[in-house]
Amino acid sequence: MKALTLQEASTNLPYIVAETIKNSDETLIVSDEGVVIMIDKDYWEEIQETLGLLRDQKSLAALLEGHRQRDQGIIPSGKTIDEVFNDL
């Protein structure tokens, strides 16, 4: 993650946007009023999806149970990844 002043960001905005998209990296833009973060839209959507899953108690419980089983060396029975995501 790189940090730029507002002046640096405004001078190089096309390059910064292109690099942020290309590298899926965060760019901090610092001003006297505060700091904003520029990120790639696809990465932002991934973050939002993750936050949605973590807010859902049923999804969060399933995730934690999966981690518990993995940590104990338990191989869950069920569907394969291909079976679960066959429509993607």
N, C-alpha and C positions, 0 to 999 in steps of 0.2 A: 504494500500500500504506500503510495507516495502522497506527500502533502505539498500543495502549492498555495501561494498567496493569490488573492483575488486578481491582482494585477497580472501575475504570471498566467493564470487560467484564462483571463480575457484576451491576453495577447496570443495565446497558443490554443484557443478553444477547438478549432477543427482537428488539430493533431491530437489533443487530449481525448476528445470524443472517440476518434478512430482507434487510439491505443487502448482506451478503456474497453471498447467493444472487442477488439482483436484479442486482448489478453485476459478478458474477464477479471480485471483487477479493479480494486477500489481506488478512487482518487479523492483525497481530502482537499477541499477548497476552503482556505482559511481567510476570514475577513474580520474587521473590527467588531462586527455584529455577532459573529459566531462561526461555526464550521458546518459545511454541508458535505455530503459524500456523493460522488458520482459513481454509479455502477451500471453495468450492462443490463438491459431490460430482461433478457432471459434469466440472468442470475437473480435479479430482483423477484421474478416470478417463482423461481425455485425456493427462495427464502420465504416468500409468502405461503407457498404450499407446505413447506416444513413447519412454519408457525401454525398453520391451520391444523395440521396433524397433531402437533403438540398441544393445541388447545382442546382437541377432541379427547375426552377422557377414555373412551373405548379404544381409540387408536393408540393413545399414550400407554395404556395398560398393556395392550398387545405388544407394543415395542419393548417395554420394560421386561415383559415375560420372555420375549425372544432373546433379549440380552442375558437374562438369568439362565435360560436353558443353554445358551451358547457357552457361558462361563462355566457351566457344570458339565460341558461336553455332551449334552443331550442333542441328538439329531432328531428334530421334529418330523413326524410323519405328516403327509399332506401333499399339496400340489407342488409341482415344480414351478420355477420362475416362468418358464414358457407357458405353462397352463394358466398361471395367474395373469400374465400380461399378454395373452394371445391377441387381444384386440388393439394393441398399440402398434 
